[in-house]
Each structure stands twice: as C-alpha cells, then as structure tokens.
Amino acid sequence: MKNKLDFIQNLDKDIKEAVTENFYNQDNELVLKINLKDLKKVCLYFFKDLKFYLLSAFAADESKNDGNKFKIRYIFSHSSIDLFIIIETETGGTFPSLSEEIPALNWYEREMKDLFGLIPEGHPDPRPLMLFPENYPQDIQNMHPLRKDYPFNFRPEFKKYGEYSYNKDVKGDGVFNILVGPVHAGIIEPGHFRFSMSGEPILQLEIRHFWKHRGIEKIAEGKTISETLSLAEKISGDHCVAHSLAFLTAAEKILNIKIPENALYIRTIYAELERLLCNINDFAWLFQDAGYSFGAQETFVLKEDIMELNKYLSGSRFNKDILSLGGINICGNIDNLRKNVLKEKLSNFKKRYLNLKKMLLNSSTIGERFEETGYINKETILDLCALGFAARASGVPSDTRKEHPYLIYDKLHFNSKVLKNRDVFARLLIRFYDIEESFSIITQCLNELPAEDINKAGREYADNNVNNTVDNISKNKSKNDRCIIAKDDKIDIAQQLPTNSLRSWALGYCESQRGNIMHFVELDEKSRISRWKIRDPSFHNWQLIEFAVIGDIIADFPLVNKSLNLSYAGNDL
C-alpha cells in the first residue's frame, strides 16, 4: 500500500477524474467528493481492486429551504496503512445500491431507507430493517426519524399496519421451521431466529433484530458534548468505556484538544480492563453452554472479582463515568495506591485464568464440541467486512490498535493473533491470546505511567474558550456557571463551548473487545451535535451467524452464538 502522503497521485486515472474535490479532514481522514453517478465505480475500486474494508456508511440531512439534500458517506480502511478513505456524495432522494457487490452494505442501505427515506435503487432486499411494517406506517411521506423535518413529537398510532415477510424460504419434503425469540428465557435482549431444517442439520437461518431501537442518534441532536458523552456510555453496557472513548476521540479531534500523557495511559488501562472483563465473561459462557458448569462457575467468580476491582478503582463495576473531554475524571484516576492494588490483583487473576484455561484445553469433551463447529469462511468475513476476533479467527487481520494506533498503543508491545481454523474453537483461542495480551498491556502501562495532571488539557481548553464577550454573561457568576465544574469527585467540561463558523466533523474509533467501534461526530455552528453516527462491531458481525450455523445441528447453535457473543444493544440504537 502506498504512503498516505502520495495516495491520491497513485489512484487510477479514471478514479482521479471522478473525484471533484479531495482534502484531509484530519491527519488520517482523506475525503474524496464525487458525483452520485460515479459512486459505484469509485466504491468498487477501493473494495475490490485495492482490497479496502468497509467500516461504515451513513447519511446526513443537509436540507435547507431549497429542498431535499442529503450527504452519504462511505468509510473505507486498509490494514496496512493508517488512513481512512471517506467517499462523499450527495442525493435528493435516491442512490444506487451496492449491496450485491459489497454485501456489508446491505443493512446500511436499508437503514438509510428507514431513517432518512433514501431509496437504494436495485437493492436485493428492500424490506424495512428497523421500522417494522407491523407497527410503523410505511406510506407516510417524510416520516423518517433522522430527517431534520421529522416532527419530534410524532408517535404512530398503536395498531397493526402490515405484515413482515421472511426473505429466505427453504422448500422441500421434510423441511420445517423452528422460530426462536424475540422473547428468550433468562436475562437476554430480544432477537428473532428462524431456522429451516430437515432432520437435525440446519439448512438456513434468518435473523431479525432491532426490536428495541432506541433512537439514540436522534436524541443526541442539539445536545452538548457533555450531554452526548452520557449517552455514549449507555450504547452497549459491557462496552461503555469503548463507546465513550470512540465518541471523545472524535470530539477532541474537532476541538483540537491534546490529551495529557498520563490520561492517555489511564484511558488505555481502562480500555484493556474492559476487554479483559468481556473476554473472561465469554470464556465463562462457552464453558456453560458446553455443559461444563463447574468450569463456568469458577470463571464467573473470576469475572465478578474483576468487576469488584473496577468498583474499587472507579466506583463503578463497569467503569462508567470515568472519561471526560480532555482527560480522565478524578474518580477514574490511578494513583500509587490504586496502581499497586491493580498490579497485585492482576497477578492473582492471571494465575487463576491460566488454571481455568488449562482445565478447558484438557477436556476432550469440550474440544469435540468446539472443533469443526460454526465454520465461517474467509470469503464470508471479507464480503461482510467482519471485525475483531471473529475476523482474526478466520484468517483476516482486524485490530484498530495496530491498523490505526490511538492512545499509546503505538508505544506498547503486543500481538494481535490471527488463526485460520475458522470454527468455535479458533474464536475461543483468539480470546485466550487477547486475555493474555490485556494482562501484558495493563502491566506495561502501570510500569510506565507518568505522574502528571490527568485533565490539564480539558481545563485549559475550557478556560481558553469560554465566550466571555457576550454581554449578558455576568462577571459575578458562581463557579457552577463556569466551564469547569468540580462536583462529586469528578471534573467535567460544562456545556459552554466556542461557536464555529462552519460545521465540523471527525471520526472517532477504538478497538473494543468485539472489534472496531466507529463514531462519526458532526457539530453545528453552536458546537452542538448535528449528526452522530454510531457503528458497533455487532452491526457487521451479526450477519455472520446466518452462515456460521449452516450444516450444524441446532443443539450447537448456543455454542456458535456465544462464540461470537454479539451485542443486541449495540445494534438497537
């Protein structure tokens, strides 16, 4: 792959001619503006010819008084260069579907149709994705929630409007269907699975999600960065640090805030603690669903102890409310006492984890259940642009910490293991490698942790950017009216940010336990949220499960499902 400095010069001639404007929005964000008629040619060039990965696609309503105007952006990335390609085009209402050529775009295009009313012409499956035909009117013009002209108080009448039709139908003698969900036993979020079977093997699976779409992106419109940060950590409960970090990364780029080195190290520690907790949890559930309750319960005890450590460090079992614009809240600071406790606990946790790992690997029964179950071919991974450990278990590198280093990952020594086995067992082994790397990364951070102000950048930013020129701002306002609020043992950047003459946007990203998280954040002229696009790795990886179960027996579905352990909440935005 060419160096990003001369990237444009090395594009094919007809692609360069199709680009009407290009610029770097940030150091590694290259924007290529094109006309709608060239969209297919340019996107396929990056996806098929240059082997770029699709990371996100979304629309934004740019309509003014002169009629409908929408921007559509496609975000591409490559594992060998720290560069995001943002292909940007405009439409008044329709755009060509690329789902046949880039299968990862299937859900994105249907999402744009539901939430903006944009029509992907030629889409192979134009059914509603989020606005279910049973309970949302499909024939009301402009009733698409992310349009700027959408009435904020609109609520459809509670009645049945239409029918949902399945897209995959298997016919033949002896073929029958088993429907699972959306209501499940136990504490689990809603998801619907329709299995087509003949005897025991699964012939086909069709999934249906978005039962509890919460409208987070719409709620954020017009909110401040501080208010939106509170929403970010509620996107997916077990990934609150990762989503908060991705959102803050974008916001801090826009506002040109430099994070103190100490805070970068502490943010990295909390990111790896979250990865460690999620991987241990997945380890426990794979034990459980294989019928090995003793090993599962021992692993759940280890998970509980990690959560108790989190509570000791930050006051929250999930490390909520520790990140702030420009640094770390005081409640999340890691002083010498906490540093020593963390080192001691990690040493204990690692010994216990290694014993549990040995227990599982020595079990022939578990090996028989996990091996050659839930195959996901490399071609499927590439078509759907799968992310994280799911991709790496099928031979495809996928780790934002390596591909687009952030925080201090470029200073750390760690491996991002790639296997070619493709099955449940490979996805478990990848987790083992990740657990051990998390122990190593946290230890490296603790050994090198600088002693400096954790939120100096945030305070300096706020102090330098308060708009004191407005006549109605009194010099006698109390401390609680300033941009820095010291309250409840935390530092917060308050509501008042400088006004911008133009909209500003940036990408925020991080490598969560499940894979790449991508946030697009755009601020309006008052530095409030104009457009916030969230993409959890589960939005890509849920589609894998339809392929992973083919040929397996239905009794192995829980193993295949847990081997991916995808987020419903991260999907149902």
N, C-alpha and C positions, 0 to 999 in steps of 0.2 A: 504494500500500500504506500502511495506517495506521501511525502511530508505535507502537513496541512497548509503550510505557507504557500505551496505552489499547486494546491489541489485543483483549483479552477482551471489552471493552464493545461492540466493533463486530462481533462474531460474530453470525450469525443466531440468532434466539431459540431455535429447536429444538436448535441445536448447543450453546448455552449450557446449556440444560436437560439435555442429555445428559452434561455434564461434572459428575462427582461431586466433584471436587477439582481445584484448579489452584494452581500455585506456580512461582516461578522457582528452579530448582536452581542456576543460575549466572546471570550478568547477561543472557546471551542464550540461555538454555535454559529455555523455558516448557513445563512438564509439564501435560498435560491427562489426568486419570484418568477413564476411562469404563467402563461395563459392557460385557461382551462382546456383548450384543445390539445395542449402538449402534455397534459397530466399523465396519461397512460404511458407515453413514450419515456418520460423522464423517470417516473417511479420504477418502471420495469428495468430501466438501465441500471439503477442503483441496486435493486433487489436481485435481479437475475445475472446481470453482467459483472457487477462489482461485488456481488455477494454481501451486500449490506443487510442488516437486520432491521425490521420494522419495530420500533419501540412504542409508538403512539400515533394516533390520528384523531383529529377533533376539529370541530367548527367553532366559530365565534361570530356573534351577531354584530356587524358593523353598520347596521342600518341607520340612516339619518332621515331627514324629512323627504329625501329624494327617492324613497322606495327601498326595496329589499336589497341588502348587500351583506354577504357572508364571506368570511375568510375560512378556508380549510387548510390545515397544516398537517403534513406527514413528517414524522421524526424518524430518521434512519441513523444507524450506528454500525460501526465495524470493530471487531475485537482487536485489530492491530494498530489502530490509530485513535488518539483521544480527540475525536471530532464528531459532532452531531450535525447531520445534514437536515435542515428544515426546509422542506419543499412547500411553498406557499402559493395558493391560488385563490381566485375569487369567483363567486357564483351568485346568481339571483334566486336560485331555487332548485337546480338540478346539477348533477355531476356524474361523470362516467364511473360505474362500479368497476373496481379492480379485484374483486373477491375471487374470481375464477383464477386469476394469475397469481394473486397474493392472498392465499386463504386466511392469513392472520387478519385481514381487513374485514372479514365477514361481519363480526359483531360491531366493529367500529362504524361501518357504514349503516347498519341497522340502527345503531344508537343515534347517529346524526339524523336519521329519518324520524325517529320517535321524538327526540328532544328539540330539534330545530325545524322539522318539516322539510328537510332537504331530501330530494329523491335521487337515490343511487341507480341510475338507469342501467338496466341489464343485470341487476343483482339476482343471483340464482335462488335466493331465499328471502323475499322481501317482507316476510311476516314481522309483526311488531316484536321487539325484543324486550322492552321494559313497560310500555303502555299496553297492558294486556287487553285484548279485544273483548274479553268478558265484562270488564268493569271500567273501560275508558272509551269515550266516543272517538271513533276513527274518522268521522266525516265533518268535524268542526274545524273550519279554516283557522290557522294561526294559533290553535290551542296546543302549542308545543312548549314545554316548560322553560327551556333555556333561551327562548326568543326574548328580546327586550320588550316587545309589545304584549307579552303574556300577562294577563290580569293576575296579580299576585294573590288575590283572594278567591280565584276561581276554584271551585270544587265540583267535579262532575256529580250528577245525581246518582245516588246509590241504587243501581239496578243492573240487570244483565243486559249488555249491549250486543254481544255476538258470541261466537264460538272460537275456541282455539283449535287449530288443525295441526296434527303431527306432520313432520316433513319426511320422516323415514318410516316406511311401512314395508315389512317383510311378509310376503305371502307364501303359502305352500302347505302341503299336508303336514299336520302335526306341529305347525308353528303357533305359538301362543305368546301372549304378552304378560309381563309382571310389572305392575306400577308401584313404585316406592316413593313416598313423600307426596307433597312437600312437608307434611307433619311427620316428625320422626319420634321414635322412642328416645327418652333421655333428654339432656340439655343440649340441643343441637339446633342450628339455624335452618331455615326452610330451603329445600332444594328438591326438585322432582326428577326421577329417573325412570325411564320407560325401557325395559329390557324386552327384546324379542328373542325367543328361544325355541329350540327344537330338541327336546330331551334336556340334558344338562348344559351343554355348551351355549354360550351367549353368541347370538348371530349379529345382534345390533343393539346399540344403546343410544337413546336420545335424551339429552338433559334439558331441563328448563329451570332457569334461575330468575333472579330479580323480583322475588316475591315481596320483598320489603325495601323497595327502592326508596331512599330517604330524602333525596333532593338536596344533598349536602352542597353541591356546586351552586345550586340556585340560592340556597340560604346565605352563602358567603357573599353574594353580590352586594356591593355597597358597604361591606364591613371593613374595619381596620385590620391591619396585620395582626395586632394582638388578639382581636376577636376571632380571626380566622385560625390562628395557631391553636386556640382552644378547640376548634372543630377538627383540626388536622389530627390531633391525638385520639380522636374518637372514631376515626375512619374504620380501623380494624384493631380491636382491643389488644391483641397479642403483638401488634406491630406499632404501638403508639410512638415509640422513640423513632422508628424508621420513617414513618409518615411525617412526623413533626420535623425531623431533620431534612427530609426532601423539600418540604414547604419552606423552611427557613433558609435553606441553601439558595432557593430562587429569590426570596425576598431580599436576602443580604447581597446577592449579586446586583439586583436592581438599585439598591440604595448604596452600593459601593462600600459596604461595611467590612472591615478587616477584623477577623476574629482573633483574640489573644491566643497565643500558642498553648497556654495552659488549658484553655477552654476546648481547643481542638483535641487535645489528648483525652480530656474527660468525656467529651462527646463520643470519641472512639471507644472508650471503655464501656459506656452505657449501650452503645450500638452492639458491641460484642456480647455484653451480658444478655441483651435481648435475644441475640442469635443463639447463644448457649441455652437459654431457657426454652426457646421454641424447639430446638433440636432434641433436647432431653425429653420434652413433652412428646414429640413424635416417636422417639425411641420407645417410650413407655406404652404408647397406644399400639405400636406394632407388636410389642410383647403381648399386650392384652388381646388383640384380635387374632393372634396366632394360638390363643388358648393357654398361654403361659402366665397365669395370674400371679404366681409368686414373683417372677422377674419383673412383671409390670408394676406390682405394688412397691417393690424396692426402688424402682426407677421413679415412681410418683413421689416417694418420700424425698428422693434427691431433688426433684423439681420443686417440692414445697420448701426445702431448705434454701434453694436459690432464691425463691420468692421472698423468704424471710430476710435473706441478705439484702435484697433490693430494698425492702422496707427499712432496714437499718441504715442503708446508705442515703436514701432519698425521701423516706416517709411514705413511699408508695410501692406496693408489691409488683406493679407493672412499670415503675419508674416514670409515672406521669408527672407533668408539670415541672420537669427539670430543665428544659431547654427554654432559652429566651432569645429574642432578637439581639444578636451581637455577642452572645456568650452562653453562660450557664446560670440558672437561678441559684441563689445561695443554698437552698435546700438540697441541691444536687452536687455541691462542692465536695471534693475528695481531699480532705486534709490528711495530715500524717497519721492520725489515729485511724481514720477510715481506711487509709491505704494499707496499714499493717494488718487490720482485721480482714480486709479483702484478700491480701496475699495468703493469710493463714487459711481462710475458708476455701479459697481456690485449690490449695494444695490438698485439702481434705476431699473436696468434691472430685478432683481428678482421680484420686485413688479409688474412690467408690465407683466412679464411672468406668474405670478400666476393669474392675471386677465384674460389673454388670455386662460390659461388652464381651468379656471372656465367657461369661455364662451363656450368652446368646450364641456366640460363634461355636461353642462346643456342643450345642444342641442340634442333633441331626434332624429332629422333627421340624424345628423351625427352618432349618436350611431347606428341607424338602418343600415347605410351604412357600418360601420366598423365592427360590430359584426357579427360573423359567416361568414365572407368573407375571402378568402385567407388562408384557413387552411393549415398548414404544420405539419405533424405528427412527433412525437418524433423519430420514426424509420427512417424517411427520413433524419432528422437532423443528426442522428448518422451515417447512411450509407454514407452521403456526407460530414461528418465532418464539418458541418456548423459552422460559427464563429459569435461571438459578440452577438448583441441584437437579431438577427434572431434566434440563438440557445436558448438564455435565455427566449425568449417569448414562446418557445415550451418545456420548462421544462429541458433544458440541460445547466448546468453551463458552461460559456465560458468567461473568463476575465483574460488576461495575467497579469494585475496588481495584481491580487490575486494569480494566479497559479505560476507565475514566477516573483516575485516582482523585479522591477528595479527602477532607480532613487531613490525617497524617499517614494514610495508607501507603503513600509512595516512600515513606521512611521506614516501613516495617518489613520484616522478613516473614513471609507466609506463602503457602502454596494453595492453589485452587485446583483441586484434583479433578481430573476428567477420566471417566471409565467408559467402556464400550459394551458392557453386559446388557444394558437396556431394561432390566427387569426390576422387580421389587427389591431384590437383594442388593442390586447396584445402587438403588436410591438410598437404602439404609447405609451402605458402606460410605457413600458420599457424605452422609450426615456424620458418621464417625470421624471422617477426616476433618469436617468443618468444626466439630466439637473440639477436637484436639488443637486445631489452629486458633480457635477462640481463646482457649486457655493460654496459648502462647502469645497471642496478640495482647491480651489484657496484661499479662506479666511484663511484656516489653514496654507497654505504656506506663505501668506503675514504676518500673525501673528508671524511666527517662522523664517522668512527669515534672515539668518546670514549675517553679514556685513564682507565680505572678497573679495579677488581678484577673479573675475569671470573667468579668463583664465590663472591663475598661472600655472596650470598643463600643458597647451598647450605650454606656453613659455619655461617652464623648460624642457619639452620633446624635443622641437626643439633645444634649446641651448645645451643640453647634447648629442644630436645625430647627429649634423652636421658632416659629414665626412671630417674633415679638413686635412686628411692625403694624399689626392690626390694631386699630385704635381702641377697640373695646376690650383688649386684654389688659387687665389691671396689674400694676406692679405689685400690688399688695395681695395677690392670690396666695393661698396656702400651698404648702408642699404637695398636697394631694392633687393640686391642679397642674403641677409641672409634669414634664415628660418622664421623670423618674419617680416611681412610686416604691417606697420601701414599706412593705406590708407583709405580714405573715411569714417572715423569714425568707423573703424572696425579692428579687429585683425584677421589675417589669418595665418595658418600654411602653409608655402610655399611648393614648390614641393619636396625639397630635404629631403628624409628620409633615414634611415640607410639600408644597404643592408642585406638581410637574406641569410643564407647558405641553407635553405630549404624553401619550400613554407609553408606559414602559413595561417590558416583559422579560422573563428569563425562564430557563429550565432549571428545575431542582431535581436531584436524583440521589439515590443511595442503593446499596445492595442489602436488602432485607434478608431474613432467613429463607424466604421463599424465592427470592430473586430480585431483579431490578424493580424499584419503585420510581415512577416518573411523574413529576408535577410540572404543569405549565401555569405560571402565575403572571397575570397582567393587571397592572394598576391603572386607574383612571387619572384624570388631571388633579384630583384631590388625594391621591395616594391611597385610594380605597380599591377593593377588589372589583375589577371589571369582568374578568374571566379567570376561572380556576378549573383546570382540567386535571383530574386525579386518575392515575392508572396504577392499580395494584397488580403484582405479577399474576394473581389468580385470574385476571381478565383474559390473559393469554392461555394460562395453563389448564383452566377448567375444560377447555375444548379437547385436551389430550386424552381425557379419561374415556371419551367415546371410542377411541382407538385402542387404548390400553387393555380393555376387557375382552376384546374380540377373541373368541376361542377358549376363554377361561370359563370355569363353572361359576355359577352365581355365588356359591359359598366363598369364593376367593375375592368377590367384589370389595368387602370391607378392607382386605389387605391392600388391594390396588388403590382404593380410595385414600387410605391412611398413608400409603407410601408417597402420595402427592400432598396430602393434608392441606387442601386449598381453603381459602377464606371465602365464606359467604358474605360477610360484612364488607370485605374489601371490594367485592363485586357489586353489592347492592348499595350504591352510592346515593 
